[in-house]
């Protein structure tokens, strides 16, 4: 069975994961008899570590979490396996153990798609109200793209990209999608941890989706994509999607349009890979998604690999027919992670 992984490079106040979770949960209700499932690994929790692990939109049960935690500990004790690199910090070691447990849970629950939040490590020093970057991709030219360092390597003693490496090694996905949330307008480039991670993942032939970015960040992404010969998709603003214009987002606050835009683009890309959506190529390399005729069951859909995608670097895509389950997902989204337990307590 084909497996896929979606890495979401998330800013400190990003909510793209919440929109993705909500949309996929709507799809799981519609395709309840399909043999697929999705798992989500969040980057933070408030009360319990298991709050970071969701299967089909629900927090994993304490019984299953404890059972597979014991199995993980038993394997470490019996085999002497080192889960985290030697020079890893305490947090990195903790996260590595939690990822190992999460992957065991996803395997036990027969999850076919994993969505992982990769947080921004560097604490930003800016006013989030002024963090919306300008977007004018038409001003970019190949000459503008400065060369970038793509020599990043990783070994077992290096903590850079270790979680991504462990996830790919253990889960062995057929396809990898990366989404990058908008960075502040003053940003002069990608955070170093994100750059190293993307360089590592781009060697695996990924499909990269980016929200609107400041020009230096956008040019760096384009240069990376060119260096590795991969696809990069610039998410179309949600306000230009006709079917979504009257959609009320489920999460309120500054920047939600941008987060929902990236989540919708990631969901479209994932659905295209699964055969839920099909892509019709238009003139000049542009493309648009349309809804595939058969949505249920998913197992009968063709497996379309991203190496055959007609997208080119800096392509902007449009959704001709936005599926209703996507729109319901945008409207029904709620915050996850650090707010999840608080909401449950209040509700």
Secondary structure, DSSP 8 states (H G I E B T S, - for coil): ---EEEEEEE-TT--HHHHHHHHHHHHHHHTTTSS--EEEE-S--SS-GGGGEEETTEE--HHHHHHHHHHHHHHHHHH----S-TT--HHHHHHHHHHHHHHHHHHHTT--EEEEEEE--S---S-GGG------GGG--GGG-----------TT--TTHHHHHHHHHH--SEEEEEE----TT--S--HHHHHHHHHHHTT--EEEE----HHHHHHHHHHHHHHT-EEEE---GGG-GGGTT---SS-STTHHHHHHHHHHHHHHHHHHHTSEEEEE-GGG-EEEEE-S--S-GGGS----GGG----TTEE-EESS--HHHHHHHHH----GGGHHHHHHH-
